[in-house]
Amino acid sequence: MKAIEMTEFGNPDVLKYVTKEIAELGKKQVKVKLYYAGVNPAEAYIRQGGYAFFNPPLPYTPGFDGAGIIEEIGEEVTDYQIRDRVFIASALGDFFTGTYAQWIVTSTDSIRHLDEQTSFQEGAALGIPATAAYRALFQRGHLKKGERVLIHGASGGVGTLALQMAKDAGAYVIGTAGNKHNMEKVRANGANLVLNHNEDGYLNQIDGVDLIIEMLANVNLEKDLDLLNSHGRVIIVGNRGSLEFNPRLTMAKEADIRGIAIWNATQIERAESLDAIETYLANHILKPEIGPIYPLEKASQAQHDAIHEASKGKIILKCH
């Protein structure tokens, strides 16, 4: 099969388009013909080497997210059949061979059924973003119906899905974006209040929130703590630097600051998040925004753009 493979860590040019054998199928595993694979910033950080949560042995085929059709099932597989449509979140599974490829062999704990109304492109855009959104809102944020939620960067990959999930849960959602076009996308996804986070004083329009989903903690964390209601929570999904702030800000409100990393989820939490995503799809709750589509051999360019280009929707690779 054709696949992307790296034999060293480094810049995007270490990603090579190669021909390699498909791994042998083991127990509780399936072979999936991949139509599309999602490209995540985390995969670029892993490629550079020294990523805190995952440092793979080489040679290595990148990619955690994808969608396709099951072509073969291993022993002890009971919940899936040949020709089933599935989405893949292999970062949550016990075994996987990488989605930057024409086929993947993966354990069944990293897949779920993909309903007929959801495209393979949309299925490939879920994995890391959707599980991060679910973990932030519910497993770490403990969102309750009727609470007020602020999502910084609500037009991004995680932010869009978090907004859709929060609205489904009955929350009042405030979403921010950086320009008029992205603000319209946030509004179309159901936000009750939409703000431009590049405008001075935009936070003055917010009268207290219970939960904040924070994509850039080094810039916003101190301001977040001012916005919180008593016993409010800030969930840190993204951060790009350090900051100084007065921890006393957490005391009067008994506020919580919690980080998330999907890599730390327990087996039970992983299953819960994937089951929830499968149900969201079946009920037409989740609708990821698809951005540029690159051929598989252009994976190096796709990873570069996932880090350096302004978001225009989820970047995906066409595998077949």
N, C-alpha and C positions, 0 to 999 in steps of 0.2 A: 504494500500500500504506500501511498504518498503521505508524508508527515513532515512536521517541523521537528528538528532535533538540535540540541545544543550539547557540545562536548566540553565547553568551558563557560565560565561566567564572564559577563562584560557588556559591551554596547549591543544595540539591536542586531548588528551584523553577525553576532555569534549564532543567530537563529538560521539554520540551514534547511533548505527544502530537499528532502532525501526520500529514498525508497527503503522501507524496512519491513520486517516480518510482523504480522499481527501476533500478539501474545497468545499463548495457549489458554484455553478457558478452564477455570477452576470451579469448585463447588460454590453455589450461591452467587455465581457470576453470570453476566450476559455479554454478548458481543452486539454492539450497536453500530449500524451504518449511520454515520454522522452527516447531516445535511448542513448544519451551521454550528459554529463554536463562538461563544462569547469571549471578548477580550477585556480583561480587567487590569486596572493599574497595579494590583498586587502581583500579577504575573510579570510585569516589567521589573518590579522591585526584586522579585525572586531571581530573574535573569541576571540582574546586576551582581548578585551574590551577597551573602550576609544578612538576608531577610530574617527578622527575629522569629517568625513563626514557622518557617519552612525553608529548609536548605537541602534540596534534593540531591541524590547521588547522580553522577553523570555516567553515560549520556542520558539525556532527559528530554522528553517531549512535553512541552508546557500545555496548559489549558485545563481549567476546572469545569467550565460550563459548556453545555451543548444540547442539541436535540436531534433526534433521528428515530430510526425504526429498529427494533430488535431483530437480528438475523439468526441468532443462535442462543440457546439457554443451557446452562450447566446443570449438574446434578443438584438436587434439593431446591431448585427454583420452582416455586408454586404459585406466586402471585402475578407472574408475567408469562406471556406467550409470544411465540414468533409472530412478527408483523405488528406487535403493539407499538404505538407511538409513545415516546417517552421524552421527558426533559431530564437533564443530568446536572447534578450539583456534586461533582466528585470530590470537592474539598471536604465534604462531610462523610465520605465513605472510607471503608477499610482498605480498598484496593482500587486502583485505576491506572490507566496507561497514558492519559493526556488527551485532551479534546482537539488540539491543533493537529488533526489527522483525519483520514477518511473513515477509519473505524476506531472504536475504543472497546476495550474489555474492562468492565467495571463491576464491582460488587453491587448487589441489588439495594443495599442501604443508601446508595447515592442516586437512585433514580425514582421517578414517580410517573404515573400515566399522564399523558398530554392529550387533553380533549380535542375533538375534531375541529372546534371553532378557534383554537389557538394555533397560529402558524408555527412552523419550525423556527423561523427567525425569532419570534417572540419567546418560544421555549428556550432558545439559546441565550436569551438576554436575562434570564432569571437568576439561577444559581447563587453566586456570591451576593449580588445586590439585594435579591429578595430575602435571602436568609439573614443578611445583615439588618435589613429593615425590620423583619419580624423579631429578631433577637433584641434590637434596640427598643422597640415599642413595648413588647410584651414580656420577654424573658428577663430583661434587665430594667426596662422602664415601668413595668406593671401598669400599663395604661388601663384606665377604667372609663366606662361610658360616661359622657358628659364632661370629661376633663378638657382643659384647654392645652393645646399642644402647639409649640413653635418648632417648625422644621426649617433650619437654616439650609439654604441650597435645595429647595424643594423641586427644582427642575432637573436635578442630576439623576444619575442612575438609581442610587439608593433613595434619594429624596422623593422622587416620583412615586416609587412603590410604597414608601412609608406613608405618603399622603393618602394614597388609595386605601391602604390598610386602616389608617387612623379614622378616615371618614366612615368606612364600613363598621368600625367599632363604636361609632356614635360620638366621636370627639369633635370639639370645636377646633378647627385647624387654621393656624396662621402659617403661611408659607412665604419664604423670601426667594428672590431671584435677582440677577444682576442687570437685566435689561428688559425693555418692554415686551419683546418677543417671548422671552422665557417667563415673564410674569403672566402673559396670556395663557401659556401652557399650564402654569400652576393654577390659574383661575379655572381653566377648563377641566382640571382634575378634581375640582370641588372644594378648593380652599375657601374658607369663610372670609379671610382677610389676606390680601397679597401685598407685600412690601418690597421695595427695591433696596437691597442691602448695600448698594453703592451711593445712596443718598444720605446726606448728613441728617442726623436726628430721626432716622426711620423708626428706631425703637421706641420713640416717644409716643407712638400710636398704639402701643401695646399696654394693656391694663392688667398685667399679671397673667402668668401661665403656670400650669402644674407640671408640665413635662417639656423638655427641650431636647431635640435631636440635633446634635452639634457636629457639623462637618469640618469646622476650622477652629478648634479650641484655642489655639495660641492667639487668635485674634479676638475671639468673642467671649471667652469663658467668664471674665470678670463682669462684663455687661450682662451675661446670662444670669448670674447670681442676683443681680439687682432686679431682674424681671420676675424671678420665681415667687410663687405664692408659698405660704408656710408648708413645710414638708414636701417641697417641690424637688424634682430630679433633673439633673443634666446628664444625658447619655452621650459620651464622646465616641463618635464614629470615625472622625478624621482629625488629624493634627499635623502641622508642618513646622513646628518650632517650639521654643520655650517662652515662658512669660513669668512675670512676678505679679502676685496678687495677695491680698490680705485674707488669710483663711478665716478670719473673724466673720467674713461675709456669710459663711455657711452656718454660723452658730445661732443667730437670732431666729432664723427660719428653719433650723434643723434641716438644712438642705443636703441632698446627696449628690456627689459627683461620681459617676460610674463610667468606666470604659467598657467597650465591647471588642471582642475578637471572635469571629465564628469558629476559629481553630480551638477555642477553649470550651466549646459546647460539649455537654455530655452526650452519650449515645441517645438517651431519652430526649434531650432537647433537640438534637439533630433530627430525629424522627418526627417530633412534634412540628418543627418548622417546615419540613418537607410535606407532611400531611396537610398542614394549613395552606401551603402554596397550591397544592393540588386542588384543594377545595375552593380556594379563591378563583382559580382558573375555571373550574367547572361552573361556578356561579357568576362568572364574567366580572369579577371585581378587579383583577389585575390586568393592566394593559401597559406593558413596557414600551417606551419610545425607541424605535429602531433608528439608528443613525447610519453612518457610512458602512458599506459592505465591501470587504476586500477579498480577493481570491486567496486561497490558503498560502500560496507561495509569497504573498506580500505581508506575512505575519510581522516581519520586522518593522515595516512602515506602520502597521496597525498598532503595535505596541508603542511606538514613538508617539503617534498621534493621541493615543489614550492618555498619555502623560502631559503632552505639550500643547495640544490644541483645545480650544474652547469646546465645551460639550455641545454636540448637535444630536444627541441621542446615543444609544448603546452601539459601540463599534462591534461588528461581528465578522467572522471569517466564513466564506462559502467553502465547504469541505467537499462537496460533490456537485 
